[in-house]
Amino acid sequence: MNSSNNIIQIIPKPISIVAGGGELDLNSITAITLKHNSKSEEFVAQLFQKILRPVRWIDLSHLEETTPNQIIIDLDPELPMPHEGYNLSIGENQSIILKAASSSGLFYGFQTFRQICDPKLSIGKPPKILTIPNCTIFDSPRFSYRGMHLDVSRHFFDIEFIKTYIDMIALHKMNVFHWHLTDDNGWRIEIKSYPKLTEESAWRVDRRHEPWKEWSPILSDEKATYGGFYTQNEIRDVIKYAADRNIMVIPEIEMPGHTSEVFAAYPELSCKGKFIPVNPGSYWPNVDIFCAGNDDVFVFLENVLEEVIDLFPGPYIHIGGDEAEKTHWKTCQKCQARIKDERLKDEHELQSWFIKKIEKFILSKNKKLVGWDEILEGGLAKSATVMSWRGMKGGIESAKAGHDVIMCPTSHCYFDYYQANPETSPEAIGGYTTLKKVYSFNPVPEELSKEESGFILGAQGNLWTEYVQEPERAQYRVLPRMTALSEVLWSGPGAHSYDDFYNRLVHFQNRFDMLGWTYAPGSFIVSIQADQENMGTGFRINLTSEKPGESIRFTIDGSEPSADSPRFNEPFSINTTTTVKTALFMSGKQAGQTTTKTFHFHKAVGKDIQYKIPHKQKYPGAGPFTLVDGLIGTTSYNDGYWQGWEGDNLDVVIDLHTIEKITQIEVGLLESQPSWIFLPTHVKVSFSDNGKDFQNEKAVVLDDGEQNGNPNRQVAKISNIEHSSRFIRVQAINRKMCPEWHEGANGMAWVFADEIIIN
Ligand SMILES: [Zn+2]
């Protein structure tokens, strides 16, 4: 590898890199000049001194700018540069010149320099390569908020790892550490006025050897031995460590839900007033939350927040606000009295009243409130910032209402999800978010106007730690997905291709190896995509993987792909029912499992389909032809083959273009009750020659499967049709509401469909 290759390996990729020709010998650098002698310049000078130490020690001095062979550090607020931007010039006058208008810009310029150098220097070892390519780099970030979250309640991570996590954030030029300090499974921050929070609420029995959701009951004589907390001194130390790396720390203190750990120490603050041990796993629904009718709760919370606000110098205080299960509020006398006294409509307004009351306190301390998107429910003051996690919807609503928004939808930003085949991955909480998917993220939804888009501050990767017992696992979960997110946030979505990113990532991972950081190998699965061609008479098949450059091999005769199967080079066409099997081969061996997809050819394939009721935007399947693309889904509702309707019917008209004889119609449906997806009550078809008047209706009635059974795919089949027709209307009638026995009772039920097969 020659050194000039290094320069293009920077992640996130700078806006502009102009090669200067030639190289600079690091050994020739003999001095560092601080242009303005400021503390920030001196700090970055020390970073240069430290990283170049294995080459030679470089003294601070005050040389003329014209003197060659020096590092010049120039922090000047008057420089015409974007905030956090920098200009790094290597080789001009045999020197290294770093300019910025802010101390954060200087820091990022140094991070880029670090990536241009041999990775061995980062760990204090003599480099293999002593030269770096001459170049000029201009750079600045697209988004101002580039965050990473860490849940330290579900599992505790010591200060040493917290600092490593901050190092990881810094290397990626991200600038926020969201510290999720309290939750049901442990309170992690020392509060001087409530010592029992760390004596009692920080500890639980150790069940790390059991699956998170299936922990065995706590025995009466069992000691709480697992847990921990951070002292206020440790927290100050972390804040300083982060600030030196241009990282703001946002503390999160959960309320009113996700607070059952508090009731191990102060049970009187819950509606029931009963002691609850700190649980070693989750239980659901988690009904034990703060009593909103008890004034002592607000005395407690304000005292706690007072200490938190004193500790954390940043502008934001995160108060959670998510998933507050209001069962006890409905029957608690104090809570009901509050609803009456405050003239509130219901428990949802009580939650809103709760959050507003806390917000008022936070504002009185000159801090800004941040919360999960549930805080929107029931209205919110303008100053609140919303973290949109339940998809983009909360973020869109918030931006339209003029709130600052941080995007972290589960679909792209939940790094506790699987990133590769669950069968061959360490157990995770669920979901499936590959590296490539994270890289495709756009934090700014199309629905927003230019002005509204301005409220999207950026995005954040979240690491919940139910299935993250150890630091190595935490790194494994976030690396390299945070690497992909960092480039989306710094360079902007779509600025570079995934292949381009991947080529740099391969080199970036050498740095992880060098630093001893664990990372996931990623997904080895090949995905099969199909585009219509020739007016729906055929498909053009494309095969892609997350590993550009590695061999994808495939078969179309039903046999298993092997190292001898044809290598996929370019999309190919099929026009008859075909099963495609494909897998990735690396160094001649199959890597990852085989992907199989059957394309079913039938009369409706590729034909026009008109939606009388649009599917939900969040579940578009593979696009407008999903129901007539010849492809059926798995039992996973978000595998890209399913379209979903919430509370509404599937109601479409298929135009076969000519009158055709129809004998049978099949509709592929998903039943996934734990995800609120139910079978329709019945499926109806009707026929028309003009597309307006539909007649000869036929229907089939469907029964629900086992309550909360495993997700399964059902086919609603209507046979013996014997009609000739051009237009066919297909309706799947939604049951509208989840049934009484279901956890979502009275919430809207979903209908999911993947294909309408017409023969
Ligand atoms: Zn109550």
Residues whose N, C-alpha, C, O or C-beta is under 5 A from the ligand:
A	BS01	ZN	C271 C291 A292 G293 C332 K334 C335
